[in-house]
Each structure stands twice: as C-alpha cells, then as structure tokens.
C-alpha cells in the first residue's frame, strides 16, 4: 500500500507526518531544527527519499538542509553559517553561506540594493534529485545542480528592466512560487510579492512579465505591467498552460501560460486568500480558502471553509464537514496547502493556529491530523508507492 508523507514547516521547526494510503492514523516526527523557522520543506519527485528544507533564523541567517533517507537524518551539504569578513556593521544579516544561496550580495550594479534574507520556497526538479530551485527574499531565483552544496543565481530575473518597480508586500519582497513545466523543460514561471508573475522560455536566462489582465487598487496604475501582489499560483502537470492564481484581491486563471488572466472569483464569499491548489487527477478542480482581509485576515464569519470548484472556477461550493464553523480565527498561508496523488485525491492544509487538516475524499470531509503544532508556514505532500 502507498505511503503518505506530509512535510510541514512551522515557526518553530519542521515536522514530518506519515500514514498509509487510508490516511486515518498518523505518526508525527519532529520538531526538526528546533526553534528555527522552517519556511519550506520539499521532496524530490525523482527520489522520494531526497528532501530539502529551508531553515531560517533572524539571528543566525539561512541554512539549507538535505536528507537522503526520507527525513530520518539531515545534513548541511554546503556547511554551516559563517561570519563574512568585511560585512557592513549594523546590518541585520551577518551570517552567510559562502558560495551558496546564503551568499550575501549587497549591490548588484543597478539602482537597487539587494539583500539576501531567507529562502521562501524550494522546488526540486522533476527528474534529477540533485537539482533544486530556490525562491528567496529579496526576490531572486537560485538553482543548485549538486544537491544543495552550491547554488548559482539565475540573474536575468533580478536584473529585469522592471526590477526598480518591484516593492515588498506585507511579508517582504519574496519569490514564493516556482512552476516547472513538465512538458516544456525550458519554461519556468515564478511569482513575486509584490511584483507579479514572470515567465522564462529559455531555462531562466531571460524573463518577461506575465500579468496582462490583472488589476490592483493598491498601485497608482491599476493596470500596470508589474507591481501585483500575487499570493500563489497552481497548475496541473497534464495541462501546464492553465494556471490558477490567488491574488491580493482576486482569483484568476490563464489558459495560455500567463498571456492573459481572467477572473473566476464569482461565487466565493470574497476574493482574498493565500493558498490555491489543483486536484491531482482533474485539472479543472481547484481549491481556495477565503480569508477576510478587513477583519484581521481570518475566515469570514469565523467559519473555516475550503471552497472547491469542479469546473475551473465557474462555480464554487464551500466544504465544511469536519472543519470549525464558529469562533475560528486562524489563517492559512500561501505555501500551506497541497494535494497527494492517491486514486482518491487527498487535500491538506495547515493553519497559523497549528492545525493540519486532511481530506481523503477530495474535499468532501476533513479530519485534523494534528491540533497543536506551532504556527504553520508550509505544507507539502509526497505519495510514495
């Protein structure tokens, strides 16, 4: 029988939740990297035992951890944090990785200063466990080809002509989404808060904004080329040209890989939220979790609901069975929702209150795997057959 492994990043370490394919009884491993913020943990599609984790501290900087045995043991392939000689005094980040994602670049030769703060998102390659991409704050994209021992920036993105117009969202100027096109290996799509969506068709050498159709009341030109606070993107591997977006005020889809975005939020209690996910076997079934931005970013009416559309966003239905429907004041962050690939697709999400929920029936009903973890930052799922 298949095994499910859920990788949970929290503000006080990482956790690994495991179960068999029935997804009823769960074993909890952790905390890993105790008292460090674990922004993201991800497993390689090419080797399920190869895991990567982003371990971050405001005091000690950024560490990338790697496991080759499914999380039983971990190593720091590029070495630990070291004090960099000549670091300007008084700056927040005094501990860096030399020759890794943690390399500190203070000035890039343009009009913008750039400061490495943390890794928000790790995206392993589809076919090589040693290849992984990292989206960081301040917004930039890195790649490793040797299992996280060394990292190299893909500089064309940060040096884009529009970069001077990028600004941080409330959580920082983070590159938080990386989509790898399984049908076109040269195509990369990323999302940055608050800059928008960018697409490369030459393996990350050059980039173009992919924000046509987006609007925002939070920027001077609401139809600008860049400047949009995109919260998350999701796509189905069988149909990579169709991408779904949760915007800071909008749920949208594109059917031409970012050429044009169209709104699909009609029927939702509001169009604000953070995560968005697509069913493992049906590219037109998607999930969002609306959050009320005017009431402290909590579920509308204090009811935690996952809204599901089975027709690509034309119609929505709130899924509530097993979820708290009164006095619920948590949030679900952008990287805290994922799906497994079991025949009956499982859907997972974690909350800022420390709960991790699973639906083993595609969203019809929900159960809490755990109730009292630290504030959940990210959730990823591996289906191991």
N, C-alpha and C positions, 0 to 999 in steps of 0.2 A: 504494500500500500504506500501511496505517496506520503511524503513528509512536508509539513509546512513550517517554514522558519520566518518569523517576523522580527525585523531589525528595528529597534526603537531608540531614537536619540532623544535625550532629555537635558534639562539644565543641570542635572547632577549625575551625569554618566550615561552609559549605554546599557541596553537590555536586549536579550535575545529570548523570544517566546517561541516554543516549539510544540507541535502537535502532529497527530496523524491526519489522514485525509478527512476524517469525520469532523475535526475541528471543534471537539467538545471539551476535551481535557488538555490542559496546557501546563508546560513546565516553564518556569521563569529562571533565566540565568542573568545574574548581574547583582549590583551595578558593576559595569566595566568602566575603567578610567574614572574612578570615584571622585566626585566634586569638580570634575571638568565638564564644561558644556560640550555635548556631542551633537553638533548641528545636523550631521547626516551620517548614516551607515548604509552601505550598498553592497550587493553581491554580484559577482560576475555571471552573466548568462552563459559564458563559455566554460566555467568551472564553478559550480555552486559552493565549493569549499573556500574559494578566494573571496574574502571580504575586505572592504576598505572602510575606514572610519575617520571622520574629521573631529579631532579633539582640540578644544579651544579654551584659552584662559585669558582674561584681561590682564593677569599678572605675568604669565609665562609664555604667551603667544600661541602659535599654531603648531600642532603635531598631526601628521598623518600616520595612522596605524594600519597595519595589514595583518590579516590572518590567512593561513593556508590550510586550516583544518576546521573550517566552519565556525570559527569563533571560540574554539577551546583554548587556543593560545594566540598571543598577539606579539608583533614586533614592530619596531620603528625603522623601516628599511633605510631611511636616509640619515639616521642618527637623531639625537635629541636636540632641544633648543640650546643655542649658544649665544653669548653676548657678542654682538658685532662691533669690532673696533671702529671708532670714528662715528658711531651713531650720535646724531644730534641730541644734546641733553634736553631733558624736559619733554621729549616725545613719548607718546603712550606705549608704543611697541618697541621695546628694547631687546627683545629676544626673537631670534630669527632662525630659520633653516638656511644654511649656506648651500646654494645650488639646488634648492627645492622650491615647492610652492611658497614656502615661507621667506624666500629671498625678498629683501626689502628694497624697493625702488622708490626713491624719494622724488625724482624729477625725470620726466620722460622726454624732455626736449621740446615739448609743446607749451601751450599757455596753461595747462592744467597740471597741478601737482597730483601725485598718485601715492596712496599709502596702502600697503597690504595690511588688512586687519584680520580676516578669517576666511575659511573655506565654508561656503554655504551648502554646496551641492557637489556630489561625486557621481559621475556617470560612467560606469565601466563599458568597455567595448562589447559588441555583440559576439565577437569571435576570437578574442585574444585576452586571456585573463591578466596579462601584464600591461594592457593598455587601458587607461582610465583618463577621463577629463575632469577638471575641477573648475567650478564657477566660484569666484571669490569676490570679496568686498575689499577695496573699491572695485567696481565692476571690471573684471578681466577674465580671460579664459586660458587655462593651462592644460597641458597634456603630459602624461608620463607613458613611456613605452617599455619601462623596465620595472614594473611592479611597485611604483612609488618611491624608488630610490632616488631618481632625479626627475625634475619637472621642467618643461620648457613652455614659455608663454607663446600663444598664437597672437602676435602683436597687432595684426591687422584690425582686430576688433577695437582695442583700446585706442588705436591711432586713427579711428574712423573720423571723417571730416565733421561729423555731428557731435563728437565727444564733448566739446566745450558746452553743449546744451544739455548734457545729462545732469541730473540732480538726484540727491538721495531721497528715498521715501522715508517714512517714519522709522523703518527698521534699518536704514542705511542704504547705500547705493550698491545693491547686491546683484550678482548674476546668479540666479536661483533655479533656472530651468535650462536643461540641455537635452535636446531631442536629436537622436541619431537615426537617420533614415535607413532602415534595413534594406530597402530596395535600391537606394542610391547612396553608396558609401561615401561619396564626396560631399553630400549635403549635411550641413549642421544648422540647427535652428536654436537660438537662445533667447531668453527673456531676461530683461534687466529692469529693476525698480530703482529710479523712475526714469527710464529711457524708452522702453518698448521692446519690440521683437526685432531681431536681426537674423538674416539668413545668409549662409555661405554655400555656394555650389562648387567650391574648389578646395575642399578639405580645410577651410578656415583661413585661407590666405587673404581673401577679400570678402567684404560683407556689404549688404545693403539693408536699409530699414524695410520692415515688412509690416507697416502699421496703417495702411490705407483702409479707411472705413472706421477707424477708431476716433472717438471724440472724448474730450475731457473738459469739464468746467473748472478744473483746478490749474490750468495753464493759460497764459494770455491768449494764445491762438488755439482754440479748442480743436482745430483740425490740423495741428502742426505735424511735421514729418516725424519728430521724435518728442519724447517728454512724457510718455504714458506710463502710469504706474500699473504695469501688468503684474498680477498676483501669481498666476500659474498657467501653464499650458499642458495639454494632454493630447495624445494621439493613439490610434490603434496601429500595430505594426503591419496589418494587412492593407491598410488604407492610409499611408503616411501623408498624403496631400491634404487630408481632412484633419484639422487641428481645432481643438476646443480651448477657449480661453476664459478664465475668471479674471476680470479687470477690476480695478478700484472703481466700482460703479459700472457693471456690465458683465453679461455672459454672452459670448460670441463664438462663431465658428467661421473657419475659412475652408474652402474646398480646392484651393489652388496654392497650398503651401505658403500662405501669408500674402498672396496677391491682393485679396480683398476680404475684409471681415464683415460679418453680418450679425446683428443682434438676435439672440434667441432666449431672452430672459422673460418673455411674457408668460405669466402663469406662476412665477415664483413670488414669494412674499416680499422680496426685494432683490436687487441685482448686485448686492455687495456680499463678498465672501472671500475666502482664500484658496482652498483646495478645489481641484476638479479632477475627475478620474473617468476612464472609459472601461467598460466591461471587457473581460479578456477575450470573449468569443463573438461579441456583437459590436461592431464599430459604431453603431448608431445608438447604443445605450450608454448613457453617461450619468454621473453623479456630482452634485454640488451640495454644499452646506451653507445656506444663507446665514449671515450674521448682521445684526442691526448696528450700523456704524454710529448712530446717534445716541445709542443707549449703552455706550461702553464696550461696543464690539462683542456682544453676547447674542445668543439665539433670540430671535423675535418672540415676544410674549413669554420668554423663559422656557420655550419648548425646543428641545434638541431634535431637529428633523433633518434627515438626509433626503434631498429631492432627487428623484430619478426620472429621466426621460428615456423612453424606448424608441423614439422617432427622431433622434438627432436634435432635440431641443424645441420641437413644435409644441409638445405637451409635457407637463410636469406633474408628478404626484409625490406628496410628502410621505416618506416611510418613517413610521413612528414606533412600531411594535418592539418593545424591549428597551426603548430609549426614554429618558426622563422627560415628562411633559408638563412639569411645573417647577418653578424655582431653580431652573438650570441656568447658570451664568458663567459658562466656560467659553472658550474659543477653540477653533480648530485651525491650525496654521497651514501655510501653503504646502509644505512637504509632508504633512501628517495624514495623508490618505493614499491608499494603494489597493491593488487587487491581486488575487492569486490566479493561477491558470488551471485550477481543477475543473472537471467537467461541469459541475455546478459551481459557477464562479463565486469566490468569496471576496467580500469587500471589507476593508479595515480602515479605522481612523483612530487617532489619539487626540486627547484634549489637553488644554492648559491646566485642567484640574487633575491630571494624572490617570485618567481612564483610557483604556484601549478597548475598542469595541470591534466585534467581528460579526458579519452576516454571512452565513454559509449557504444562503439561498438567493444570492444576487441582490440583496437589499430588502427582501420581504420582512425579515425579522432580525433582531440584533441581540447579542449577548456581550457582557463585559468579560474580557479575558482577564484583565487586572483592573483594580479600582484606585490604587494609591501610589502610583509612580510619581516621580517629580514631573513638573511641567513638561509636556511632550512637545518636542521640536520637529520630529520627523518620524515617519513610518514607511518602511519598505517591506516587501514580502517576496520570499522565494518559494517556489513549488519544486520540490526535489523528488524526482520519480526514479 
